[in-house]
Amino acid sequence: MRTEFTAAQLADPEIAEADRILQTCVHYGFCTNTCPTYVLTRDENESPRGRIDLIRAMLEAGGAPDPRTVHHLDRCLSCLSCMTTCAAKVDYAHLIDRARVHIERHHRRPAADRLARWLLARVLPHPRRFALALRAGRLARAVPRLVPPRLRPAVEMMPARIDADLLAPAVHPAEGRRRRRVALLAGCAQQVLNGDINRATIRLLQRHGCEVVVVAGAGCCGSLTLHMGREGDARASAGATIRAWSREIEARGLDAIVVNASGCGTTVKDYAHLFARDGGMAEPARRIAGLARDVSELLVELGLNPPVAPKGYRVAYHDPCSMQHGQKVAREPRALLTAAGFRVVDVPEKHFCCGSAGTYNLLQPEMAERLGRRKAEHVASTDPDIVATGNIGCMVQIGRHLGRPVVHTVELLDWATGGPMPRALEGVELREPPPPAEPAEADEPPAQPDGAANDLGVW
């Protein structure tokens, strides 16, 4: 792609980076067929290729962007499916983030929009504030006419249960011989929506020889605000978390930093880029990014303990976009679930976003609704006993449209290796699983999911 930035514009390292990314786009168009918003609308401006053109024109012009440009860029999910299929390997993730920062700096949104975004940025990254907001939201549901229209999608998505048992800084010792010392990102919104995920993660890691540390001061990763264009807020949150983990590394050492929310994991792994031009933070950020692991990646490294009693249930596994496209982690969860005794089935159109996408289902409710219903229909078509995924946003979004609970992968792995049944499945009628298959002959290798189990170190 040809660009026409001035020399003065290119002196800005942010514009210079955007220029390099833009020039790699050759308009092949492979990205269009995997872009959810383009597939639903067939509008070129709703495709990655179209948005790249809009970003180029917006950044070249500088200043306040056209409202129509803002509309089309706001509707991007940042699912990154386009990056998986792009033959030219365009770094769309960092380009759309840069565009959002420009919009946040130069565009004045309507008052209702500004209020909604301000509230999300000030509440979601702070678990105690978020818990209070959810309690207030429950009261608001009783009088929906008093709720401003812009905030109604958030009120309608209020969970049935609020988890007030937030994870406190602590050291959770390994069971038996210690094999790893790891820090767990406690997270922000996930803690309030479903604290069982962290509790299952800690039990599971302890059972596999990990000393799990919840470090004081390691709070929000910065993901939510970063993808809203509020780069200053994101850097502040990420910086505090990096400094907290760095102190722990220097004091007692860490073998890994474990993340069990895929959107957060994608951001933490990208800290080196976020702080690349920050002299004081660049090296600590690079070190933290290098230690970051999705929980499924670490468990594959450790090798899953044999299941206490293989469950045999049919599990539909949904790939979070931030995991399959952002982190390129797709085989690991499937291999682990299979090794734990579950029968794993893929969801049709598995590359397609469910419409959660951080704050997307709150800020773009109409498009999110269409995507959520589409995903739920595909999940239901697999006739699963249980639905599992690796991201709290996907759990809430799919569960809402599916009308049945969705559990986190770690909850199933914890259950299979000695932990309790996931609370979301209590009272749910599960079909009797089929009897286990006859064991293979002694000289035959065990069955391998997708031909990948042995090289993943699960067996």
N, C-alpha and C positions, 0 to 999 in steps of 0.2 A: 504494500500500500504506500502511495506517495503522500508525504506530509509537507506542510508549509509553515512550520514554526519559525519564528524569527530567532536571530542569534541571541537576543536578550531573553527570549522565552527559554531557549535551550540552556542558558546559564543556570536556570533553576534545575537542580538535580531531579526533582520530582517530574517535571515536564520532560527532561531528557530521558528518564526511564520510560515514561509513557510513549515517547517518540520511538524508542527502540522496539517496544512491544508492538506498536501500531504497524511498523514497517515489516514485521514478520508475517502479517496477515496477507494472504494471497487470494482470498475470496473463493476458495474451493467450494465451500458450502456444505461440507460433510456435517458441520455443526448444526445445521438447521433441523435435520430430521431427529436429532436427539435433544433438542431444546423444548422443554414442556410448553412454554408460553407460545412459541411459534407453532407447534403442533396443534394447539388448541385454537389459535387465532388465524394462522396462515398470513400474518402481517409481518413483512420483512423487518419492520422496525422492532418487532418483538422477538427477533432472532439474534444470536450472537453476532453474526455478520453485520446485521443492520445496526445493532447497538455500537459495534466498533466504529462504524461510520459516524454515528451520532456523537460518540465520545471524541473522535478526532476533530469534528467541526466545533464542538463545544470548547475543547481545550485550545484550539487554534484561535478562536474568537476571544477567549478569555472573558472575564466578567460574568454577569448574570446570564444563566442559560435560558433558552426558550422553554416555557412550561411544558410543551409537548415532548421535548427531549427529556425533561425530568420525569414525566409520566412513564415513558418507555423504559428509562433506566431504573426507575423505582420498581417496575414490574419484573425485573430480573431477579431470579431466586438465588443466584450465586450457587447453584447446584453443581456447577463445574462439569456437567455431562459433556459440554462442548469441548472441554480440554481433553477428555478421554478419546474423543473421535477426531480431533483436529490433526490433520496430516502435517501441518506446518508447526505444530506445537506452540501455538500462540499462548502467551501467559495471560490469559483472560482474567484470572483471579485477581492479580495485582492491578490490572488495568481498570476493572470495574470498581475496585476499592478506591483507586485514585479518583475516578469519576465521582464517586459518592462524596469524597472529601471536598472536591471542587463544588459540588452542589450545596453541601452543608455550609460552605464558606460564602457562597455568592448568591444563593437563591433564597428568597423570603417566601416561605410556605404560608398557606392560610392559617389563621389563628388556631383552629381546631387541630390541624395537623401538627403545628408546633407544640401544642399542649400534649398531644398523644405521644409524640416522640420524646419530649422532655420527661414525661412521667415514666416511660419505658426505660430510658437511660438512667433515671435516678432511682428506680425501684428494683427492676429485675436483677441487676448485679449484686444486690444487697439482700441476703436471705431474710434477715429480720424485717426489713421494710417490706419485702415481698409477701411475707406471711401476714403482716398487718393489712396490706392491700387486699389480699385474698379474703380476709375476714370482712373487710369493708365491702368488698364486691358481693359477698353473699347477702349482705343487707340490701345492696342495690338491686339484686335480682328480684327482690320482692316488689320493687317499684320501678320497673324498667323504663317507664315513660320519663322518669326524672334523670336518667342516665344520658349524657350527651351522645348523639348518634355515632361519633367517631370512636367512642369508648365501648359501645355495646358489644362488638365482637369479643373483646377481652372479658367482659362480664359473662357472656354466654358460655365461655370456655372454662369457667371456674370449676376446679376439680371437686369431687365429692368429699375428698379427705385432704386435710392440710397436715403436713408432717412438721411438728414443732420441735422435734428432737434433732437439733442441728449437730453436726459432727464437731466435737471440740478438739483442739490440739492435743495429741496424745501419741504414745508409742504403743503399738499393738504387736506383742512378741510373736515370733514364728513358732509353729508347732514342730517339735523335733529339731533336727539340725538346721541352723540358719543357712539358707542358700543365697538369699539376696536381701539387701536393705533398700527399701523403696519408699518414695513419697507418693501419697495419693492426693490428687487434686480433689478437694472436697466439693468444689463447684459452688454455684449460687442458686439459680432457679431450680435445678434438679433436686437439691436437698429438700426444698419445701414441697415440691410436687411428689417426690418419691424418695424418701430417705432409705428405703429398703435396698436400693441399688448400691449405695455406699456400704451399707452393713454387709450385704452379700459379697461384695468385692473384698472387703477386709477379711471375712471368714475364709473365702476361697484362697486368697493369697497366703494367709497364715497356714492353711492346710497344706500348701505347696512349698512351705519352707521360707516364706518371706516375712521379714520384720517390716511392718507397715507403719509409716510415720505420717501423721497429719500435722503439718508444720504451721505454727502460729504465723499469721501475716500473709499466708498464701491464699488469697481469696479469688476474686473473679479473674479469669484469664484475659479479659478484654475483648472477647469475640463479639458479643452482642453489640457493643457500642462501635466497634471497628466497622462492622458491616452496615451500620447506620450512618457512616461518614463522620462520626465523632472521634477522629483520630487522637485528639488530645486526651479524651477520657480513656480511650483504649490503652494508650501508652502509659497513663498513670496507673491503671489497674494492673497491666502486665508488668510494669516496672516494679511495683510493690511485691508482686508474686515472685518475680525473678530474684529480687534481693532477699526475700525470705528463704527461698530454696538455696540460694548461694551461701547464705549463712549456715544452713544445715550441712551443706556439702563440705564447707571448710571446717566445721566443728566435728562432725562424725561421719561424713561421707554418705553418698547415695549411689546405688548401682543403676537405678532407673527412676523416672518420674512417670507414674501410672495415671492414665486418664480414662474414665469410663463413659464420657460423653463425647461422641465423635466430633461434634462441632468445635468443642474446646480443644480436643486433641489436634485438629488441623491447625488451629491458631497457635498453639504452644509449639508445635513442630516448625512453625514459620516465624518464630521470634527473631531469628537471625536477620530475616528480611525487614521486619518491623523496626528493628533498632540498628540497621546497617549503617546509618549515617550519624549515629549517636556514639561519639568517641568513648564515653564512660560506660555505656551499656552494651556496646556491640559484642565484646568478648563474653561477658556473663550470659547474654541472650543466646549466643551461639552454643555455649556449653549446655544450657538448659534445653534448647531445642534438640541437641544431640542425644540427650538422655530420655526424651519423651517417648513413651510407648502407649499404644492402645492396650487395654488390659488383655485383649485376645492375643496380641503379639507376644507379650511377656509369658503368658501361659503356654504358648506354643514353644517358646524357648525352654521353659521349665519341663514341659511334658506333663500331660494331664494325668492325675492319679486315676487308677481304675475306678469305674463307677461302683458305688455301694450296691446298687440294684438298678440295672439298666431299665429305663422307664418305657422305652419303645414307642412313645407318643409321636405322632406326626407333627412336625414343627415347620411352619412356614416362616422362613427367615427373610426379613426385609433388609436390604442393604441401605443404610443411611447414605445420602449423597456425599456428605463430608468424609465418610469412611471409604467408599468405593472409588470416588472420583478425586477427593482431596488427598487422602492418605494412601490410596491404592491398597487398602486392606479389604480383601473379600474372601479369600480362601480360608483364612485362619478361623473365623467364627464357625464356619460350616464344618471344618475338620474337627474342631473341639466338640461341637454339639454331636457330631456323628460318633466320635470316640466316647462320648458320655452315654451313648446308647439310644439317642433320639434318631428318628427317621427324618432327615432334613429335606425339604422340598423348596425349590426356587419359586419366587413369585413372578408371574408373567410381566413383561415390560419392567424388569428389575432395575434398569438404568434410570427410570423415570422418577422424578421427585414426588413426594407425597403432599407437598404444599406447606409443610411446617416451616422449614428454612429460617430458624432463629425467630425473629419477630415478624416474618413475612405474613403468617396467618392472622396476625393482629393488624398489620398495616395494609395488607392487600386481601381482605377477607373473601371477596368474590372469586378471584382467581384461585385462592387457596381452597375454597369450597369445592370447586370443580376438580382440582387435582386430588383432594382428599377422597372424594367419592369415587373417582376413577381408580385410585390405588386400593381402596377398600374392596371394590368389586373384583379386582385381580387377586387380592389376598383370599377372598371368600371362594374364588374359583378353584383354589388348591385343596379345598375341603380339609383344613387343618384341625388338629386337636388344640394346638397352642400356636400363638403367633409371637415371634421374638424379633428383637432388633437391638441395636447398640447405641441408641440415642433417645433421650427423654422427649425431645420435641416430636420425633416420629411416633413414639409410643402414645403420646397424647392425641396427636392428629389422626393417626390410623384408628386408635381405639374409639375416638369420637364418632367416626363415620362407619366403623365396622360394627359398633354396638356390642363389643365384647372386649375383655382386657387384653392388653399386649404387654408382654414382660420383657425385661432386659436379658440378654444372653447370659450375663453372669449369674442371674437368679436361677436359671436352669442348670448351669454348671455347678453352682453351689448345692442345689437340691440333689443332683445326681451323685455328688461326691461326699454327701453326708450332712448337708445343711437342711433347713426346713423347706417345705413346699412354699413357693412364692405366694405371698399373701393375696395377690390379685387372683390367684387360681382357687383360693378357698371358696367352697360353695359352688364352683363351676363344675358342671357335669362333664367329665372326660370319658371318652370311649375306652373300653377295655383294650389295652394294646395287644397286638398279636404276640404269640409266643416267640421267644428268641429263635433265630435261625440256627440250624444245625452247625456245630463247629466245623471249621475247615480241617482237612487232613493235616497231620503234623508237619509235613514237609511243604505245605502251601502257605504263602504269606497271607496275613489277614486282609480282608476287603479294605480298599482305600477309597475314600470319598473324592470324586473328581480326579483320581490318579495323583493326589497331592499329599496324602497323609504322611508317608514316610519322610519326604523331604521337608515337611513341616515339623518333624520331630514329635508328633503326637503319640505315636504308637510305641 
